[in-house]
Amino acid sequence: MIRPQLVRSFTHAALSPEPDLAVAALMIARVEYPKLDAGPYLDQLDAIGSEARARVADAPPLDAEAPTGVDPQRYAQVMALNQYLFGEMRFVGNELNYEDPRNSFLNEVLDRRTGIPITLALLYIEIARRAGVQAEGVNFPGHFLVRCRARRGSPYEDLIIDAFHGGALLSRELLRRQAAAHSDDEDEDVEDFESRLLPHATKPQILARMLLNLKRLYVHMHSFPQARDVTELLIAVDPSAINELRDRGLLAYHLKDFAAALRDLEAYLRLASSSDSAASDHKEHAQIWEHVKTLRKRVASLN
């Protein structure tokens, strides 16, 4: 099982108001690499960020090349950052082995120069911050993105960046088409589109999205001990996520930790019974209740 000290350290890093994402991301990697030394990877990020800062500062004006409605200064900065990260350093989306768990660990992304949308976006945000470029995560449906905001008070629109595809800049029209499968409302105005489909992803939300992806992979691989550890971190970053409490209990059941499974599943049923979705999840709750009855007998027989 994951060490309590790691869970406490991760909780502190994940919920800290500091913008740093890398420290918590490297703690996630300790699920797979318990002895991982984060220091060299943080030093590497600082070195990449320092060089990126120099490239951004020296970026030539691109007034004639900037798309309509885009701040030429921001465009030049992003192009310089993209050229360095994806052109020279050759970070690239791992399309051939998308389901490889290594794509979800920041140390592996730095070592192998490849990852999935969420980890490459996290890398982009961390390097941009070190380079003096304001970037943030965007919880777009099905594909995590990065936003580089226009200068405050300017008439320009924000840049939406796809770190998985070499820093490609995505137009609002393209994003609308990509989001069509997730929405029946094709006539929403610009403000609604921005808030609903391009919402700012907070630090805990970014880390939770990383963890959810990793948990899914581990469960698919039947790597239940690691999946349970990841679920511990998910609960740490969002204690209100009662479905993670349920999943932790089910994973403990798989691992024959019957006392822990009973504790989590009983707590899940108590919390779920008072939630708004209690009626719609009646069938699932009945199944969990059957597990609880079985677990009570097992635990009683062990005492």
C-alpha positions as protocol buffer text, in pm:
chain_id: "A"
residue {
  index: 1
  type: MET
  ca { x: 0 y: 0 z: 0 }
}
residue {
  index: 2
  type: ILE
  ca { x: 102 y: 358 z: -61 }
}
residue {
  index: 3
  type: ARG
  ca { x: 291 y: 518 z: 226 }
}
residue {
  index: 4
  type: PRO
  ca { x: 82 y: 758 z: 440 }
}
residue {
  index: 5
  type: GLN
  ca { x: 364 y: 1014 z: 428 }
}
residue {
  index: 6
  type: LEU
  ca { x: 343 y: 1022 z: 48 }
}
residue {
  index: 7
  type: VAL
  ca { x: -32 y: 1076 z: 64 }
}
residue {
  index: 8
  type: ARG
  ca { x: 15 y: 1362 z: 312 }
}
residue {
  index: 9
  type: SER
  ca { x: 290 y: 1522 z: 103 }
}
residue {
  index: 10
  type: PHE
  ca { x: 85 y: 1487 z: -213 }
}
residue {
  index: 11
  type: THR
  ca { x: -221 y: 1639 z: -47 }
}
residue {
  index: 12
  type: HIS
  ca { x: -16 y: 1940 z: 66 }
}
residue {
  index: 13
  type: ALA
  ca { x: 138 y: 1987 z: -281 }
}
residue {
  index: 14
  type: ALA
  ca { x: -190 y: 1934 z: -468 }
}
residue {
  index: 15
  type: LEU
  ca { x: -397 y: 2171 z: -255 }
}
residue {
  index: 16
  type: SER
  ca { x: -129 y: 2436 z: -207 }
}
residue {
  index: 17
  type: PRO
  ca { x: -211 y: 2778 z: -360 }
}
residue {
  index: 18
  type: GLU
  ca { x: 131 y: 2773 z: -527 }
}
residue {
  index: 19
  type: PRO
  ca { x: 99 y: 2729 z: -907 }
}
residue {
  index: 20
  type: ASP
  ca { x: 363 y: 2453 z: -924 }
}
residue {
  index: 21
  type: LEU
  ca { x: 223 y: 2131 z: -1074 }
}
residue {
  index: 22
  type: ALA
  ca { x: 547 y: 1940 z: -1120 }
}
residue {
  index: 23
  type: VAL
  ca { x: 611 y: 1848 z: -756 }
}
residue {
  index: 24
  type: ALA
  ca { x: 270 y: 1683 z: -717 }
}
residue {
  index: 25
  type: ALA
  ca { x: 299 y: 1518 z: -1060 }
}
residue {
  index: 26
  type: LEU
  ca { x: 632 y: 1361 z: -962 }
}
residue {
  index: 27
  type: MET
  ca { x: 473 y: 1234 z: -641 }
}
residue {
  index: 28
  type: ILE
  ca { x: 214 y: 1057 z: -856 }
}
residue {
  index: 29
  type: ALA
  ca { x: 503 y: 885 z: -1034 }
}
residue {
  index: 30
  type: ARG
  ca { x: 610 y: 730 z: -704 }
}
residue {
  index: 31
  type: VAL
  ca { x: 313 y: 495 z: -731 }
}
residue {
  index: 32
  type: GLU
  ca { x: 517 y: 318 z: -1000 }
}
residue {
  index: 33
  type: TYR
  ca { x: 865 y: 431 z: -895 }
}
residue {
  index: 34
  type: PRO
  ca { x: 869 y: 441 z: -511 }
}
residue {
  index: 35
  type: LYS
  ca { x: 1234 y: 549 z: -491 }
}
residue {
  index: 36
  type: LEU
  ca { x: 1208 y: 822 z: -753 }
}
residue {
  index: 37
  type: ASP
  ca { x: 1425 y: 1127 z: -679 }
}
residue {
  index: 38
  type: ALA
  ca { x: 1228 y: 1429 z: -796 }
}
residue {
  index: 39
  type: GLY
  ca { x: 1524 y: 1668 z: -766 }
}
residue {
  index: 40
  type: PRO
  ca { x: 1691 y: 1598 z: -1103 }
}
residue {
  index: 41
  type: TYR
  ca { x: 1360 y: 1630 z: -1286 }
}
residue {
  index: 42
  type: LEU
  ca { x: 1277 y: 1962 z: -1121 }
}
residue {
  index: 43
  type: ASP
  ca { x: 1627 y: 2080 z: -1213 }
}
residue {
  index: 44
  type: GLN
  ca { x: 1564 y: 1968 z: -1569 }
}
residue {
  index: 45
  type: LEU
  ca { x: 1237 y: 2163 z: -1583 }
}
residue {
  index: 46
  type: ASP
  ca { x: 1417 y: 2471 z: -1452 }
}
residue {
  index: 47
  type: ALA
  ca { x: 1690 y: 2435 z: -1717 }
}
residue {
  index: 48
  type: ILE
  ca { x: 1436 y: 2393 z: -1997 }
}
residue {
  index: 49
  type: GLY
  ca { x: 1237 y: 2684 z: -1859 }
}
residue {
  index: 50
  type: SER
  ca { x: 1544 y: 2907 z: -1842 }
}
residue {
  index: 51
  type: GLU
  ca { x: 1628 y: 2840 z: -2207 }
}
residue {
  index: 52
  type: ALA
  ca { x: 1264 y: 2885 z: -2303 }
}
residue {
  index: 53
  type: ARG
  ca { x: 1262 y: 3223 z: -2128 }
}
residue {
  index: 54
  type: ALA
  ca { x: 1556 y: 3334 z: -2342 }
}
residue {
  index: 55
  type: ARG
  ca { x: 1386 y: 3212 z: -2660 }
}
residue {
  index: 56
  type: VAL
  ca { x: 1062 y: 3391 z: -2572 }
}
residue {
  index: 57
  type: ALA
  ca { x: 1246 y: 3714 z: -2488 }
}
residue {
  index: 58
  type: ASP
  ca { x: 1425 y: 3706 z: -2825 }
}
residue {
  index: 59
  type: ALA
  ca { x: 1116 y: 3613 z: -3025 }
}
residue {
  index: 60
  type: PRO
  ca { x: 1086 y: 3839 z: -3332 }
}
residue {
  index: 61
  type: PRO
  ca { x: 757 y: 4022 z: -3395 }
}
residue {
  index: 62
  type: LEU
  ca { x: 513 y: 3821 z: -3608 }
}
residue {
  index: 63
  type: ASP
  ca { x: 253 y: 4088 z: -3678 }
}
residue {
  index: 64
  type: ALA
  ca { x: 198 y: 3978 z: -4037 }
}
residue {
  index: 65
  type: GLU
  ca { x: 171 y: 3609 z: -3948 }
}
residue {
  index: 66
  type: ALA
  ca { x: -60 y: 3628 z: -3647 }
}
residue {
  index: 67
  type: PRO
  ca { x: -413 y: 3499 z: -3719 }
}
residue {
  index: 68
  type: THR
  ca { x: -695 y: 3751 z: -3721 }
}
residue {
  index: 69
  type: GLY
  ca { x: -799 y: 3847 z: -3369 }
}
residue {
  index: 70
  type: VAL
  ca { x: -480 y: 3712 z: -3210 }
}
residue {
  index: 71
  type: ASP
  ca { x: -234 y: 3929 z: -3016 }
}
residue {
  index: 72
  type: PRO
  ca { x: 84 y: 3939 z: -3230 }
}
residue {
  index: 73
  type: GLN
  ca { x: 306 y: 3959 z: -2921 }
}
residue {
  index: 74
  type: ARG
  ca { x: 145 y: 3657 z: -2754 }
}
residue {
  index: 75
  type: TYR
  ca { x: 154 y: 3473 z: -3087 }
}
residue {
  index: 76
  type: ALA
  ca { x: 527 y: 3534 z: -3122 }
}
residue {
  index: 77
  type: GLN
  ca { x: 591 y: 3412 z: -2767 }
}
residue {
  index: 78
  type: VAL
  ca { x: 389 y: 3094 z: -2817 }
}
residue {
  index: 79
  type: MET
  ca { x: 556 y: 3023 z: -3152 }
}
residue {
  index: 80
  type: ALA
  ca { x: 900 y: 3059 z: -2991 }
}
residue {
  index: 81
  type: LEU
  ca { x: 797 y: 2828 z: -2706 }
}
residue {
  index: 82
  type: ASN
  ca { x: 650 y: 2575 z: -2949 }
}
residue {
  index: 83
  type: GLN
  ca { x: 958 y: 2575 z: -3169 }
}
residue {
  index: 84
  type: TYR
  ca { x: 1182 y: 2507 z: -2871 }
}
residue {
  index: 85
  type: LEU
  ca { x: 970 y: 2236 z: -2704 }
}
residue {
  index: 86
  type: PHE
  ca { x: 834 y: 2055 z: -3006 }
}
residue {
  index: 87
  type: GLY
  ca { x: 1085 y: 2150 z: -3276 }
}
residue {
  index: 88
  type: GLU
  ca { x: 1421 y: 2135 z: -3100 }
}
residue {
  index: 89
  type: MET
  ca { x: 1349 y: 1921 z: -2795 }
}
residue {
  index: 90
  type: ARG
  ca { x: 1111 y: 1700 z: -2993 }
}
residue {
  index: 91
  type: PHE
  ca { x: 840 y: 1646 z: -2734 }
}
residue {
  index: 92
  type: VAL
  ca { x: 560 y: 1464 z: -2911 }
}
residue {
  index: 93
  type: GLY
  ca { x: 228 y: 1298 z: -2841 }
}
residue {
  index: 94
  type: ASN
  ca { x: 252 y: 922 z: -2806 }
}
residue {
  index: 95
  type: GLU
  ca { x: -9 y: 821 z: -3060 }
}
residue {
  index: 96
  type: LEU
  ca { x: 133 y: 471 z: -3123 }
}
residue {
  index: 97
  type: ASN
  ca { x: 132 y: 364 z: -2757 }
}
residue {
  index: 98
  type: TYR
  ca { x: -129 y: 595 z: -2608 }
}
residue {
  index: 99
  type: GLU
  ca { x: -229 y: 344 z: -2338 }
}
residue {
  index: 100
  type: ASP
  ca { x: 126 y: 300 z: -2205 }
}
residue {
  index: 101
  type: PRO
  ca { x: 113 y: 398 z: -1834 }
}
residue {
  index: 102
  type: ARG
  ca { x: 452 y: 567 z: -1869 }
}
residue {
  index: 103
  type: ASN
  ca { x: 277 y: 844 z: -2060 }
}
residue {
  index: 104
  type: SER
  ca { x: 113 y: 946 z: -1731 }
}
residue {
  index: 105
  type: PHE
  ca { x: 436 y: 994 z: -1534 }
}
residue {
  index: 106
  type: LEU
  ca { x: 616 y: 1327 z: -1562 }
}
residue {
  index: 107
  type: ASN
  ca { x: 960 y: 1170 z: -1512 }
}
residue {
  index: 108
  type: GLU
  ca { x: 898 y: 936 z: -1807 }
}
residue {
  index: 109
  type: VAL
  ca { x: 763 y: 1220 z: -2020 }
}
residue {
  index: 110
  type: LEU
  ca { x: 1086 y: 1411 z: -1959 }
}
residue {
  index: 111
  type: ASP
  ca { x: 1305 y: 1105 z: -2018 }
}
residue {
  index: 112
  type: ARG
  ca { x: 1125 y: 979 z: -2328 }
}
residue {
  index: 113
  type: ARG
  ca { x: 1002 y: 1314 z: -2467 }
}
residue {
  index: 114
  type: THR
  ca { x: 653 y: 1174 z: -2522 }
}
residue {
  index: 115
  type: GLY
  ca { x: 323 y: 1161 z: -2339 }
}
residue {
  index: 116
  type: ILE
  ca { x: -54 y: 1206 z: -2357 }
}
residue {
  index: 117
  type: PRO
  ca { x: -251 y: 1534 z: -2371 }
}
residue {
  index: 118
  type: ILE
  ca { x: -272 y: 1585 z: -1994 }
}
residue {
  index: 119
  type: THR
  ca { x: 98 y: 1526 z: -1920 }
}
residue {
  index: 120
  type: LEU
  ca { x: 224 y: 1722 z: -2221 }
}
residue {
  index: 121
  type: ALA
  ca { x: -12 y: 2005 z: -2126 }
}
residue {
  index: 122
  type: LEU
  ca { x: 123 y: 1998 z: -1770 }
}
residue {
  index: 123
  type: LEU
  ca { x: 478 y: 2011 z: -1906 }
}
residue {
  index: 124
  type: TYR
  ca { x: 381 y: 2302 z: -2133 }
}
residue {
  index: 125
  type: ILE
  ca { x: 224 y: 2494 z: -1846 }
}
residue {
  index: 126
  type: GLU
  ca { x: 529 y: 2442 z: -1624 }
}
residue {
  index: 127
  type: ILE
  ca { x: 777 y: 2550 z: -1893 }
}
residue {
  index: 128
  type: ALA
  ca { x: 561 y: 2846 z: -1997 }
}
residue {
  index: 129
  type: ARG
  ca { x: 544 y: 2964 z: -1635 }
}
residue {
  index: 130
  type: ARG
  ca { x: 922 y: 2948 z: -1607 }
}
residue {
  index: 131
  type: ALA
  ca { x: 950 y: 3133 z: -1938 }
}
residue {
  index: 132
  type: GLY
  ca { x: 722 y: 3415 z: -1820 }
}
residue {
  index: 133
  type: VAL
  ca { x: 428 y: 3318 z: -2042 }
}
residue {
  index: 134
  type: GLN
  ca { x: 89 y: 3286 z: -1873 }
}
residue {
  index: 135
  type: ALA
  ca { x: -62 y: 2946 z: -1958 }
}
residue {
  index: 136
  type: GLU
  ca { x: -335 y: 2741 z: -1794 }
}
residue {
  index: 137
  type: GLY
  ca { x: -507 y: 2408 z: -1837 }
}
residue {
  index: 138
  type: VAL
  ca { x: -839 y: 2375 z: -2019 }
}
residue {
  index: 139
  type: ASN
  ca { x: -1078 y: 2089 z: -1940 }
}
residue {
  index: 140
  type: PHE
  ca { x: -1202 y: 2047 z: -2297 }
}
residue {
  index: 141
  type: PRO
  ca { x: -1421 y: 1735 z: -2340 }
}
residue {
  index: 142
  type: GLY
  ca { x: -1212 y: 1433 z: -2435 }
}
residue {
  index: 143
  type: HIS
  ca { x: -883 y: 1615 z: -2490 }
}
residue {
  index: 144
  type: PHE
  ca { x: -693 y: 1830 z: -2241 }
}
residue {
  index: 145
  type: LEU
  ca { x: -573 y: 2163 z: -2382 }
}
residue {
  index: 146
  type: VAL
  ca { x: -377 y: 2473 z: -2282 }
}
residue {
  index: 147
  type: ARG
  ca { x: -490 y: 2836 z: -2289 }
}
residue {
  index: 148
  type: CYS
  ca { x: -254 y: 3130 z: -2325 }
}
residue {
  index: 149
  type: ARG
  ca { x: -455 y: 3433 z: -2225 }
}
residue {
  index: 150
  type: ALA
  ca { x: -440 y: 3758 z: -2418 }
}
residue {
  index: 151
  type: ARG
  ca { x: -294 y: 4058 z: -2240 }
}
residue {
  index: 152
  type: ARG
  ca { x: -542 y: 4206 z: -1994 }
}
residue {
  index: 153
  type: GLY
  ca { x: -746 y: 4486 z: -2148 }
}
residue {
  index: 154
  type: SER
  ca { x: -650 y: 4396 z: -2505 }
}
residue {
  index: 155
  type: PRO
  ca { x: -914 y: 4332 z: -2775 }
}
residue {
  index: 156
  type: TYR
  ca { x: -757 y: 3999 z: -2870 }
}
residue {
  index: 157
  type: GLU
  ca { x: -883 y: 3647 z: -2803 }
}
residue {
  index: 158
  type: ASP
  ca { x: -698 y: 3385 z: -2601 }
}
residue {
  index: 159
  type: LEU
  ca { x: -487 y: 3122 z: -2775 }
}
residue {
  index: 160
  type: ILE
  ca { x: -596 y: 2759 z: -2734 }
}
residue {
  index: 161
  type: ILE
  ca { x: -301 y: 2521 z: -2769 }
}
residue {
  index: 162
  type: ASP
  ca { x: -290 y: 2145 z: -2825 }
}
residue {
  index: 163
  type: ALA
  ca { x: 34 y: 2025 z: -2665 }
}
residue {
  index: 164
  type: PHE
  ca { x: -30 y: 1669 z: -2782 }
}
residue {
  index: 165
  type: HIS
  ca { x: -13 y: 1779 z: -3145 }
}
residue {
  index: 166
  type: GLY
  ca { x: 303 y: 1988 z: -3139 }
}
residue {
  index: 167
  type: GLY
  ca { x: 150 y: 2302 z: -2989 }
}
residue {
  index: 168
  type: ALA
  ca { x: -109 y: 2340 z: -3266 }
}
residue {
  index: 169
  type: LEU
  ca { x: -329 y: 2647 z: -3228 }
}
residue {
  index: 170
  type: LEU
  ca { x: -698 y: 2557 z: -3238 }
}
residue {
  index: 171
  type: SER
  ca { x: -961 y: 2792 z: -3374 }
}
residue {
  index: 172
  type: ARG
  ca { x: -1295 y: 2835 z: -3199 }
}
residue {
  index: 173
  type: GLU
  ca { x: -1469 y: 2699 z: -3507 }
}
residue {
  index: 174
  type: LEU
  ca { x: -1263 y: 2379 z: -3499 }
}
residue {
  index: 175
  type: LEU
  ca { x: -1329 y: 2341 z: -3127 }
}
residue {
  index: 176
  type: ARG
  ca { x: -1701 y: 2387 z: -3184 }
}
residue {
  index: 177
  type: ARG
  ca { x: -1697 y: 2106 z: -3442 }
}
residue {
  index: 178
  type: GLN
  ca { x: -1496 y: 1879 z: -3212 }
}
residue {
  index: 179
  type: ALA
  ca { x: -1738 y: 1946 z: -2927 }
}
residue {
  index: 180
  type: ALA
  ca { x: -2048 y: 1876 z: -3137 }
}
residue {
  index: 181
  type: ALA
  ca { x: -2055 y: 1513 z: -3025 }
}
residue {
  index: 182
  type: HIS
  ca { x: -2072 y: 1629 z: -2663 }
}
residue {
  index: 183
  type: SER
  ca { x: -2355 y: 1879 z: -2705 }
}
residue {
  index: 184
  type: ASP
  ca { x: -2695 y: 1922 z: -2869 }
}
residue {
  index: 185
  type: ASP
  ca { x: -2674 y: 2300 z: -2840 }
}
residue {
  index: 186
  type: GLU
  ca { x: -2517 y: 2433 z: -3159 }
}
residue {
  index: 187
  type: ASP
  ca { x: -2642 y: 2788 z: -3113 }
}
residue {
  index: 188
  type: GLU
  ca { x: -2481 y: 2883 z: -2783 }
}
residue {
  index: 189
  type: ASP
  ca { x: -2312 y: 3222 z: -2778 }
}
residue {
  index: 190
  type: VAL
  ca { x: -1938 y: 3282 z: -2744 }
}
residue {
  index: 191
  type: GLU
  ca { x: -1948 y: 3341 z: -2370 }
}
residue {
  index: 192
  type: ASP
  ca { x: -2139 y: 3018 z: -2306 }
}
residue {
  index: 193
  type: PHE
  ca { x: -1902 y: 2825 z: -2530 }
}
residue {
  index: 194
  type: GLU
  ca { x: -1595 y: 2956 z: -2347 }
}
residue {
  index: 195
  type: SER
  ca { x: -1733 y: 2884 z: -2000 }
}
residue {
  index: 196
  type: ARG
  ca { x: -1888 y: 2544 z: -2074 }
}
residue {
  index: 197
  type: LEU
  ca { x: -1641 y: 2382 z: -2314 }
}
residue {
  index: 198
  type: LEU
  ca { x: -1322 y: 2575 z: -2243 }
}
residue {
  index: 199
  type: PRO
  ca { x: -1329 y: 2600 z: -1863 }
}
residue {
  index: 200
  type: HIS
  ca { x: -1015 y: 2685 z: -1670 }
}
residue {
  index: 201
  type: ALA
  ca { x: -877 y: 2371 z: -1504 }
}
residue {
  index: 202
  type: THR
  ca { x: -764 y: 2428 z: -1147 }
}
residue {
  index: 203
  type: LYS
  ca { x: -452 y: 2266 z: -1008 }
}
residue {
  index: 204
  type: PRO
  ca { x: -647 y: 1992 z: -823 }
}
residue {
  index: 205
  type: GLN
  ca { x: -857 y: 1929 z: -1135 }
}
residue {
  index: 206
  type: ILE
  ca { x: -549 y: 1880 z: -1352 }
}
residue {
  index: 207
  type: LEU
  ca { x: -398 y: 1634 z: -1104 }
}
residue {
  index: 208
  type: ALA
  ca { x: -730 y: 1452 z: -1067 }
}
residue {
  index: 209
  type: ARG
  ca { x: -758 y: 1415 z: -1445 }
}
residue {
  index: 210
  type: MET
  ca { x: -408 y: 1266 z: -1453 }
}
residue {
  index: 211
  type: LEU
  ca { x: -496 y: 1025 z: -1173 }
}
residue {
  index: 212
  type: LEU
  ca { x: -827 y: 919 z: -1328 }
}
residue {
  index: 213
  type: ASN
  ca { x: -654 y: 831 z: -1652 }
}
residue {
  index: 214
  type: LEU
  ca { x: -387 y: 636 z: -1466 }
}
residue {
  index: 215
  type: LYS
  ca { x: -643 y: 450 z: -1254 }
}
residue {
  index: 216
  type: ARG
  ca { x: -831 y: 347 z: -1567 }
}
residue {
  index: 217
  type: LEU
  ca { x: -511 y: 206 z: -1718 }
}
residue {
  index: 218
  type: TYR
  ca { x: -417 y: 15 z: -1406 }
}
residue {
  index: 219
  type: VAL
  ca { x: -764 y: -137 z: -1373 }
}
residue {
  index: 220
  type: HIS
  ca { x: -756 y: -238 z: -1740 }
}
residue {
  index: 221
  type: MET
  ca { x: -419 y: -406 z: -1675 }
}
residue {
  index: 222
  type: HIS
  ca { x: -554 y: -574 z: -1359 }
}
residue {
  index: 223
  type: SER
  ca { x: -280 y: -394 z: -1165 }
}
residue {
  index: 224
  type: PHE
  ca { x: -508 y: -355 z: -865 }
}
residue {
  index: 225
  type: PRO
  ca { x: -247 y: -258 z: -602 }
}
residue {
  index: 226
  type: GLN
  ca { x: -137 y: 40 z: -811 }
}
residue {
  index: 227
  type: ALA
  ca { x: -498 y: 127 z: -896 }
}
residue {
  index: 228
  type: ARG
  ca { x: -575 y: 133 z: -524 }
}
residue {
  index: 229
  type: ASP
  ca { x: -278 y: 361 z: -457 }
}
residue {
  index: 230
  type: VAL
  ca { x: -391 y: 600 z: -730 }
}
residue {
  index: 231
  type: THR
  ca { x: -740 y: 603 z: -579 }
}
residue {
  index: 232
  type: GLU
  ca { x: -588 y: 701 z: -244 }
}
residue {
  index: 233
  type: LEU
  ca { x: -438 y: 1006 z: -416 }
}
residue {
  index: 234
  type: LEU
  ca { x: -766 y: 1085 z: -590 }
}
residue {
  index: 235
  type: ILE
  ca { x: -945 y: 1093 z: -256 }
}
residue {
  index: 236
  type: ALA
  ca { x: -667 y: 1309 z: -115 }
}
residue {
  index: 237
  type: VAL
  ca { x: -710 y: 1568 z: -390 }
}
residue {
  index: 238
  type: ASP
  ca { x: -1093 y: 1555 z: -376 }
}
residue {
  index: 239
  type: PRO
  ca { x: -1232 y: 1414 z: -47 }
}
residue {
  index: 240
  type: SER
  ca { x: -1588 y: 1474 z: -171 }
}
residue {
  index: 241
  type: ALA
  ca { x: -1549 y: 1222 z: -456 }
}
residue {
  index: 242
  type: ILE
  ca { x: -1757 y: 944 z: -303 }
}
residue {
  index: 243
  type: ASN
  ca { x: -1730 y: 731 z: -617 }
}
residue {
  index: 244
  type: GLU
  ca { x: -1357 y: 706 z: -548 }
}
residue {
  index: 245
  type: LEU
  ca { x: -1440 y: 585 z: -197 }
}
residue {
  index: 246
  type: ARG
  ca { x: -1654 y: 315 z: -359 }
}
residue {
  index: 247
  type: ASP
  ca { x: -1376 y: 221 z: -601 }
}
residue {
  index: 248
  type: ARG
  ca { x: -1116 y: 206 z: -327 }
}
residue {
  index: 249
  type: GLY
  ca { x: -1342 y: -34 z: -140 }
}
residue {
  index: 250
  type: LEU
  ca { x: -1393 y: -252 z: -447 }
}
residue {
  index: 251
  type: LEU
  ca { x: -1020 y: -260 z: -515 }
}
residue {
  index: 252
  type: ALA
  ca { x: -955 y: -360 z: -153 }
}
residue {
  index: 253
  type: TYR
  ca { x: -1211 y: -637 z: -203 }
}
residue {
  index: 254
  type: HIS
  ca { x: -1017 y: -761 z: -509 }
}
residue {
  index: 255
  type: LEU
  ca { x: -701 y: -758 z: -299 }
}
residue {
  index: 256
  type: LYS
  ca { x: -870 y: -951 z: -16 }
}
residue {
  index: 257
  type: ASP
  ca { x: -827 y: -664 z: 230 }
}
residue {
  index: 258
  type: PHE
  ca { x: -1174 y: -730 z: 360 }
}
residue {
  index: 259
  type: ALA
  ca { x: -1170 y: -498 z: 662 }
}
residue {
  index: 260
  type: ALA
  ca { x: -1067 y: -198 z: 449 }
}
residue {
  index: 261
  type: ALA
  ca { x: -1318 y: -293 z: 179 }
}
residue {
  index: 262
  type: LEU
  ca { x: -1600 y: -311 z: 434 }
}
residue {
  index: 263
  type: ARG
  ca { x: -1506 y: 22 z: 588 }
}
residue {
  index: 264
  type: ASP
  ca { x: -1502 y: 203 z: 251 }
}
residue {
  index: 265
  type: LEU
  ca { x: -1816 y: 44 z: 107 }
}
residue {
  index: 266
  type: GLU
  ca { x: -2020 y: 108 z: 423 }
}
residue {
  index: 267
  type: ALA
  ca { x: -1903 y: 470 z: 419 }
}
residue {
  index: 268
  type: TYR
  ca { x: -1991 y: 496 z: 50 }
}
residue {
  index: 269
  type: LEU
  ca { x: -2345 y: 372 z: 108 }
}
residue {
  index: 270
  type: ARG
  ca { x: -2396 y: 617 z: 396 }
}
residue {
  index: 271
  type: LEU
  ca { x: -2281 y: 911 z: 187 }
}
residue {
  index: 272
  type: ALA
  ca { x: -2453 y: 799 z: -134 }
}
residue {
  index: 273
  type: SER
  ca { x: -2790 y: 757 z: 37 }
}
residue {
  index: 274
  type: SER
  ca { x: -2801 y: 1129 z: 111 }
}
residue {
  index: 275
  type: SER
  ca { x: -2679 y: 1244 z: -231 }
}
residue {
  index: 276
  type: ASP
  ca { x: -2896 y: 1380 z: -514 }
}
residue {
  index: 277
  type: SER
  ca { x: -2818 y: 1078 z: -734 }
}
residue {
  index: 278
  type: ALA
  ca { x: -2929 y: 818 z: -479 }
}
residue {
  index: 279
  type: ALA
  ca { x: -3246 y: 722 z: -666 }
}
residue {
  index: 280
  type: SER
  ca { x: -3081 y: 686 z: -1006 }
}
residue {
  index: 281
  type: ASP
  ca { x: -2808 y: 465 z: -860 }
}
residue {
  index: 282
  type: HIS
  ca { x: -3047 y: 230 z: -681 }
}
residue {
  index: 283
  type: LYS
  ca { x: -2930 y: -79 z: -872 }
}
residue {
  index: 284
  type: GLU
  ca { x: -2564 y: -5 z: -806 }
}
residue {
  index: 285
  type: HIS
  ca { x: -2631 y: 60 z: -436 }
}
residue {
  index: 286
  type: ALA
  ca { x: -2810 y: -273 z: -413 }
}
residue {
  index: 287
  type: GLN
  ca { x: -2504 y: -446 z: -559 }
}
residue {
  index: 288
  type: ILE
  ca { x: -2273 y: -268 z: -315 }
}
residue {
  index: 289
  type: TRP
  ca { x: -2505 y: -366 z: -29 }
}
residue {
  index: 290
  type: GLU
  ca { x: -2469 y: -732 z: -131 }
}
residue {
  index: 291
  type: HIS
  ca { x: -2090 y: -690 z: -118 }
}
residue {
  index: 292
  type: VAL
  ca { x: -2120 y: -534 z: 227 }
}
residue {
  index: 293
  type: LYS
  ca { x: -2327 y: -825 z: 361 }
}
residue {
  index: 294
  type: THR
  ca { x: -2069 y: -1072 z: 228 }
}
residue {
  index: 295
  type: LEU
  ca { x: -1783 y: -870 z: 373 }
}
residue {
  index: 296
  type: ARG
  ca { x: -1945 y: -850 z: 715 }
}
residue {
  index: 297
  type: LYS
  ca { x: -1957 y: -1229 z: 727 }
}
residue {
  index: 298
  type: ARG
  ca { x: -1596 y: -1260 z: 611 }
}
residue {
  index: 299
  type: VAL
  ca { x: -1467 y: -1004 z: 859 }
}
residue {
  index: 300
  type: ALA
  ca { x: -1666 y: -1162 z: 1143 }
}
residue {
  index: 301
  type: SER
  ca { x: -1518 y: -1503 z: 1063 }
}
residue {
  index: 302
  type: LEU
  ca { x: -1165 y: -1360 z: 1087 }
}
residue {
  index: 303
  type: ASN
  ca { x: -1218 y: -1212 z: 1433 }
}
